[in-house]
Every structure is written in C-alpha cells, then in structure tokens.
Amino acid sequence: MLALHNYLILSAILFSIGTIGVLVRRNAIVIFMCVEMMLNAVNLTFIAFSRHLGNIDGQVFVFFVMTVAAAEAAVGLALMIAFYKNRESVDVEDINMMKL
C-alpha cells in the first residue's frame, strides 16, 4: 500500500508535465490533452486525500470534475474541427486570425 505522499508526488509530476505542455506546445489538440492531464492530476489528489481522510467527498468532487472535463473536451473538439475546416490547421497562432 502506497503512502499519501507518493500519490501527491505523482500528481505533482503529472500536473507539471501538463503545465509545460500547455506553455510550450502550439498544437491545439496537444494543448487540450495537456489540460486533461492537469485535470487528472488534480483528480488523483482528490482521490488520495479522500482515501487518506476516510470520506467520499473527494470522490464525489472527482465525479463532477470528470463530467465537466468530458463536456469541455466535446466542445473543444467541435471548435477545433470547425476551425480546421476553415483554416486547415489547428495551430494556436492561427486561431487569433479568426474574425467575426
């Protein structure tokens, strides 16, 4: 059985990788994947503390975070598909060229 700090270290590593990916990458799909990785790192922290404290509040909160993440992924993917149809690129620098 792993201790709480092992889960927190893994969560910090995953969150750091996701943050670096968001700051460094230019592809919108990769950026969304890194945001999802950051959300999963936070979920891991919630689950670890929930298990450590012996209540299910963290697990319930993770359920809501996963629901919001699924909706965000669906909307984000739809926006990227629409943008790709117009510009044939999902590069973040090209997104600022969109006009109403």
trRosetta pair geometry for C-beta under 8 A, 3 or more apart (Angstrom, degrees):
i j d omega theta_ij theta_ji phi_ij phi_ji
2 6 4.3 -97 180 68 114 145
2 7 6.4 122 117 -43 125 86
3 6 5.3 108 61 -3 70 101
3 7 7.9 -140 101 2 44 86
4 7 6.0 -61 -161 37 40 108
4 8 6.3 34 149 -17 72 110
4 48 5.8 121 -145 167 74 108
4 49 7.5 70 -148 -87 119 52
4 52 4.8 37 -93 -90 126 140
5 8 5.3 -55 -143 41 39 113
5 9 6.1 44 156 -24 69 102
6 9 5.8 -51 -147 33 29 111
6 10 6.5 28 154 -14 62 106
7 10 5.8 -56 -149 39 32 110
7 11 6.2 33 152 -20 65 108
7 44 6.2 -158 -177 160 96 99
7 45 7.3 151 136 -101 101 45
7 47 7.8 -122 -174 86 143 88
7 48 3.7 169 116 -105 148 140
8 11 5.5 -52 -144 38 32 114
8 12 6.3 35 155 -21 65 104
8 45 6.4 66 -112 -115 70 88
8 48 6.4 -161 -56 109 71 160
9 12 5.7 -53 -148 35 30 111
9 13 6.5 32 153 -19 64 104
10 13 5.7 -53 -148 35 32 112
10 14 6.4 30 155 -15 65 106
10 44 6.7 -93 100 149 103 152
11 14 5.8 -54 -146 39 31 109
11 15 6.2 30 156 -17 65 108
11 41 4.6 124 -162 -171 70 80
11 42 7.3 111 -167 -75 117 23
11 44 4.5 -166 -92 89 104 117
11 45 4.6 117 -170 -59 165 89
11 48 7.1 -114 -31 1 138 141
12 15 5.7 -54 -142 40 30 110
12 16 6.2 32 156 -21 64 107
12 41 7.5 132 -61 -174 15 126
13 16 5.8 -56 -147 36 28 111
13 17 6.4 29 155 -18 64 105
14 17 5.8 -53 -148 36 31 110
14 18 6.4 30 154 -17 64 107
14 37 5.8 -141 177 170 92 94
14 38 7.5 169 133 -98 84 36
14 40 6.6 -85 155 93 143 94
14 41 3.8 -177 95 -89 111 110
14 44 7.0 82 42 22 149 146
15 18 5.6 -56 -149 39 32 113
15 19 6.3 33 153 -21 66 106
15 37 7.8 177 -96 128 33 84
15 38 5.4 72 -132 -132 68 73
15 41 3.9 -168 -58 119 81 160
15 42 7.1 87 -91 -49 118 71
16 19 5.6 -52 -144 35 32 111
16 20 6.3 31 157 -17 65 105
17 20 5.9 -55 -147 38 29 110
17 21 6.3 32 153 -21 63 108
17 34 7.6 -137 126 -138 70 93
17 37 6.4 -72 93 140 100 145
18 21 5.6 -56 -148 36 30 114
18 22 6.5 30 156 -19 65 103
18 34 4.4 145 -152 -178 66 75
18 35 6.8 127 -175 -82 115 18
18 36 7.9 -150 -127 65 127 42
18 37 3.8 -170 -85 89 113 105
18 38 3.7 -169 121 -55 153 82
18 41 6.5 -139 5 -5 137 133
19 22 5.8 -53 -149 34 32 109
19 23 6.4 20 157 -11 65 110
19 34 7.6 -180 -38 167 14 116
19 38 6.6 94 -54 -93 68 123
20 23 5.9 -63 -146 43 30 105
20 24 5.7 8 165 -6 69 120
20 34 7.9 -129 70 -150 53 136
21 24 6.3 -65 -129 45 23 97
21 25 5.4 6 -177 -9 66 122
21 30 6.5 -128 -180 154 108 95
21 31 7.0 174 136 -110 89 46
21 33 7.4 -78 149 88 148 86
21 34 3.3 -163 97 -105 125 139
21 37 7.1 63 37 43 147 140
22 25 7.0 -49 -113 38 14 99
22 31 5.5 81 -123 -146 64 83
22 34 4.8 -162 -52 109 74 135
22 35 6.3 83 -87 -63 121 76
22 38 7.5 -9 -29 -30 131 138
25 30 4.5 -117 178 104 156 126
25 31 5.5 -163 87 -66 118 77
25 34 6.8 167 23 -18 137 143
25 92 8.0 106 119 -10 71 131
26 91 5.5 2 145 -152 105 81
26 92 5.1 -133 -166 26 61 101
26 93 6.3 -17 -159 -13 116 97
27 30 4.3 70 79 13 105 109
27 31 6.7 -176 91 -13 53 86
27 90 5.9 50 -159 101 74 101
27 91 6.6 -48 -98 -102 53 52
27 92 7.3 -119 -68 -22 5 90
28 31 5.4 -54 -147 36 35 115
28 32 6.4 36 155 -19 67 102
28 76 7.9 -163 159 178 107 102
28 80 5.4 -176 105 -109 132 116
28 83 7.7 48 25 72 164 149
28 90 4.5 -111 34 168 106 96
28 91 7.4 -178 -19 -124 89 3
28 92 5.6 139 -69 -73 80 78
28 95 7.1 98 -72 -52 131 134
29 32 5.8 -52 -150 35 32 109
29 33 6.5 33 150 -18 63 104
29 80 6.4 102 -70 -160 81 162
29 90 5.8 41 -20 129 94 152
30 33 5.5 -52 -149 36 35 114
30 34 6.4 36 151 -20 66 104
31 34 5.7 -53 -149 36 33 112
31 35 6.5 36 151 -20 64 102
31 92 6.7 70 -23 -68 150 130
32 35 5.5 -49 -147 34 36 113
32 36 6.5 38 152 -19 64 103
32 73 6.8 118 172 -120 122 72
32 76 5.1 150 -116 141 137 148
32 77 7.6 152 151 -64 170 70
32 80 7.6 -87 -20 -42 146 143
33 36 5.6 -52 -151 36 34 113
33 37 6.5 39 148 -23 64 102
34 37 5.3 -46 -148 32 37 116
34 38 6.6 40 150 -20 64 100
35 38 5.6 -50 -152 34 35 113
35 39 6.6 36 149 -18 65 102
35 72 7.8 -103 122 133 132 137
36 39 5.6 -51 -148 36 35 112
36 40 6.4 35 152 -18 65 104
36 69 6.3 106 -123 -170 80 120
36 73 6.7 43 -83 -82 123 116
37 40 5.7 -54 -148 38 32 111
37 41 6.5 38 150 -24 64 102
38 41 5.6 -49 -150 30 34 115
38 42 6.7 33 152 -16 63 102
39 42 5.7 -54 -152 37 35 110
39 43 6.4 38 148 -21 66 105
39 65 6.2 178 -172 164 104 111
39 69 5.0 147 141 -97 163 133
40 43 5.2 -48 -145 36 37 116
40 44 6.4 44 153 -24 65 99
41 44 5.7 -48 -151 31 32 114
41 45 6.8 34 149 -18 61 102
42 45 5.5 -52 -154 34 36 114
42 46 6.5 39 149 -19 66 102
42 65 6.9 -137 99 -165 114 159
43 46 5.6 -51 -149 35 35 113
43 47 6.3 32 154 -17 67 105
43 62 4.6 92 -146 -134 93 104
43 65 5.8 -165 -84 90 98 139
43 66 6.9 63 -105 -59 144 91
44 47 5.8 -54 -146 38 31 109
44 48 6.2 33 155 -21 65 107
45 48 5.7 -53 -143 35 30 111
45 49 6.4 22 160 -11 64 107
46 49 6.2 -61 -148 42 27 103
46 50 6.0 29 155 -22 64 111
46 58 3.9 175 173 -169 79 99
46 59 7.3 162 135 -65 103 33
46 61 5.5 -128 -157 82 145 114
46 62 5.0 175 93 -62 137 98
46 65 7.5 157 4 7 159 147
47 50 5.5 -55 -144 37 29 115
47 51 6.3 27 158 -17 65 106
47 58 5.9 180 -81 129 27 119
47 59 6.3 68 -111 -88 74 74
47 62 5.9 29 -59 -58 89 155
48 51 6.0 -57 -149 38 27 107
48 52 6.2 26 153 -19 63 111
48 58 8.0 -96 48 149 40 160
49 52 5.4 -55 -140 39 33 113
49 53 5.9 18 164 -8 69 111
49 58 5.4 153 78 -78 90 155
50 53 6.3 -63 -140 45 23 98
50 55 6.3 -97 -153 79 73 61
50 56 6.2 53 -172 -130 121 28
50 57 6.3 -161 -114 60 101 61
50 58 2.9 -135 -56 49 113 121
50 59 5.1 159 156 -29 167 80
50 62 7.9 -89 -12 -15 150 120
51 54 7.5 33 -178 -73 29 38
51 58 7.8 -82 -13 66 58 137
53 58 7.7 118 41 -12 118 124
55 58 7.4 109 89 5 81 85
56 59 4.7 -53 -164 43 75 118
56 60 5.9 80 136 -26 87 96
57 60 5.9 -56 -151 35 31 110
57 61 6.4 30 153 -17 65 107
58 61 5.6 -55 -148 38 33 112
58 62 6.4 39 152 -24 65 102
59 62 5.5 -46 -148 30 34 116
59 63 6.9 43 150 -24 61 97
60 63 5.6 -47 -158 25 36 116
60 64 7.1 30 148 -12 64 101
61 64 5.8 -55 -156 37 39 109
61 65 6.3 39 148 -19 69 106
62 65 5.5 -53 -144 38 35 113
62 66 6.2 36 156 -20 67 105
63 66 5.9 -56 -149 36 27 110
63 67 6.6 30 151 -21 62 106
64 67 5.5 -51 -149 33 35 114
64 68 6.5 31 155 -14 66 104
65 68 5.9 -56 -148 40 32 108
65 69 6.1 34 152 -21 65 109
66 69 5.5 -52 -142 38 32 114
66 70 6.4 36 156 -22 64 102
67 70 5.9 -52 -151 32 29 110
67 71 6.7 25 152 -13 62 105
68 71 5.7 -56 -150 39 34 110
68 72 6.2 36 151 -21 67 107
69 72 5.5 -52 -143 38 32 113
69 73 6.3 34 155 -21 64 104
70 73 5.7 -52 -147 34 30 111
70 74 6.5 30 154 -19 63 105
71 74 5.8 -54 -149 35 32 111
71 75 6.3 24 157 -11 67 108
72 75 6.0 -58 -144 42 29 105
72 76 5.8 28 159 -18 66 114
73 76 5.7 -56 -138 42 27 111
73 77 6.0 27 161 -19 63 109
74 77 6.0 -56 -145 37 24 108
74 78 6.5 25 155 -18 61 107
75 78 5.7 -55 -149 36 31 112
75 79 6.4 31 153 -18 65 105
76 79 5.7 -55 -149 36 32 110
76 80 6.3 29 154 -17 65 106
77 80 5.6 -54 -145 38 33 111
77 81 6.3 35 155 -20 66 103
78 81 5.8 -52 -147 35 31 110
78 82 6.4 30 154 -16 63 106
79 82 5.7 -56 -148 39 32 110
79 83 6.2 30 154 -18 66 108
80 83 5.6 -54 -143 39 32 111
80 84 6.1 36 156 -23 66 105
80 90 5.4 29 -160 -126 104 119
81 84 5.7 -52 -144 35 30 112
81 85 6.6 35 154 -23 62 102
82 85 5.8 -51 -152 29 31 113
82 86 6.9 21 153 -10 62 107
83 86 5.9 -63 -154 40 35 106
83 87 5.9 -19 169 25 73 112
83 89 8.0 -67 139 79 96 56
83 90 6.6 102 96 -110 117 67
83 94 8.0 131 172 105 116 106
83 95 6.5 -17 -146 -107 148 87
83 98 7.3 -69 -120 -75 100 133
84 87 6.8 -77 -125 60 24 76
84 88 6.3 54 -174 -113 64 26
84 89 6.9 -174 -121 47 66 18
84 90 5.6 -20 -79 -62 100 91
85 88 7.8 23 -145 -66 10 59
86 98 7.8 74 101 -109 151 97
87 94 5.4 143 168 152 153 134
87 97 7.6 115 -105 74 137 120
89 94 5.0 70 95 26 126 166
91 94 4.6 81 74 3 95 108
91 95 7.6 -153 97 -21 54 81
92 95 5.6 -40 -159 10 43 119
93 96 6.8 -46 -169 20 41 106
94 97 5.6 -48 -170 21 54 119
95 98 6.0 -25 -175 -8 52 114
